[in-house]
Amino acid sequence: MIELFSLIITLGFYLLARKVSERGSHHPLLSPPVLAMIAIIAVLLVFQISYADYFRGVRPIHFMLGPATVSFALPLFLQLSRLRRVLVPLVIALAVGSFVGIFSAVLIGHLLGLPHEILLSLSPKSVTTPIAMGISEKIGGTPALATVFVMITGVAGALMATTVMRLVKVKDPLVQGFAMGLSSHGLGTFRAFQIHEMAGAFAGLAMALNGLMTAILIPLFLHWIP
């Protein structure tokens, strides 16, 4: 019964959140995943439903995340000609962005006096949840903590991305999308698709490549994490 209830509230709140977002002209503060997440958390707390019980009910949705991620390749394929022209700058941006995402998180955490285990869990904050959990587990962090940091990063990116782009006067949807996917993974990619199809395509590319790049960089710089 709890499993069915979990599935219903997840789908229901997401559809409702989309309606709210549309009525609000897709304002960043009305991001459907963020609104649905807040509503679901509130229901779980009110009815005292554990996350484990909730997750059992939404496993079908979780399973579909794989095919959904692969489907990002279609809009990217439609942008293949432009991808070839900007391949070198994107590779450089990927390497720099991935390193800065790891380094800045660990540096700020260290300055705040966070213990070593939390720093390890914080380092993969900019990649999608399954990859972050795997990296955190392999390097000695806590996968559950890594999941929390990933969600905070994604929510912050989805809410602030368009404002930051406007402040720094970045108007190219390719650049906007790649930056959003690189810094805030799935939620950033969702927001990028709301801005422009090209932005969503390159956000999906950045999200996938950043997972690979982060998995390579963190073990290389592991001994530098205080």
TAJO-V637171 format. One record per helix or strand of 2 or more residues. SS is the DSSP state (H for helix, E for strand). FROM is the first residue (numbers start at 0). TO is the last residue. If there is no record, write none. Layout:
# TAJO-V637171
ss = [SS SS]
from = [FROM FROM]
to = [TO TO]
This chain:
# TAJO-V637171
ss = [H H H H H H H H H H H H H H]
from = [1 27 31 50 58 71 79 86 115 128 142 172 196 221]
to = [22 29 45 56 69 76 84 110 121 138 166 194 219 223]
